[in-house]
Amino acid sequence: MTNPKREELIPLLGELCVEWPDVRFGQLIANMAVVARGAEPNAVWDMEDDELLAAVRSQLELFRARRAQRSLMSNI
């Protein structure tokens, strides 16, 4: 049985790795757990796929918004 959220999540994690190349994969997951659940000790362990998916989406949106802003600023 496949998990549709996981199928969507895997490619988005790949995109996030491209956006954030200096971060190791384990760090990336730990950081997304903090985005999803806050800085609680069991965030990585307790995080659900839908929470991780939402955190990854929001982080990608931030990266894209920053890139767009830099692009606009460089055209000034």
N, C-alpha and C positions, 0 to 999 in steps of 0.2 A: 504494500500500500504506500503510495507516495504522499508526501506532505506538500500541498500547493504553496504554502508560505516558504518552505525550505527551497523549493524549486525557484521561487522568485528571489530569495535571499542570496543564494550562491553567486549569481552573476553580479548582484549589487555589491557584495563583498569584494569581488574582483575589481569593480569600478572604484571602490573606496581605497583599495590597495594602490591603484594607479594614482589617485589623488593624493595619497599620503604615503609616498614610497619609503620614507625614512623610518616608518614604524613597523616593527615586526608583527607578524600575524597574531601572535598571542597578546601582544600589547593592544592591537586593534580591537580584538574581542573584549579584552578587559575594559578598554576605554568606552566601547559601545555599551557595556553593562552598566557603567557609571552614568552614561547618558540616559539609558533606559530606566534604571532603578535608583540612581543616586549612589553616593559613596558608602554603601553598606557592605559589610564583610562578605555576605553570601550572594552579592549581586550576580556574579558570573554563574554561580550554581543554580540560582533560583529563576534567572531570566528565561522567559518563554520566547518561542520563535517569533511571535507577533510583536513582542516588545523589542527584540533585536531588530526586526525588520523596520519598525517605526524609527528606531534610533539611527540605523544606517541611512534610511531615507532622509531624515532631518540633517544628518551630517553631510550627506552629498549635496543637499540643497544649500547648506552654508558654504561649502567649497565652490559651488557653481555661482552663487551670488557674489562671493569675494572675487572670483575670476572675472565676472561681468563688470564689477565695480572697477577693478584694476584696468580692464580694457577701456572703459569709459574715461578713466583718469588719464590714460596714456594718449588718448585722442584729443585732450584739451591742449 
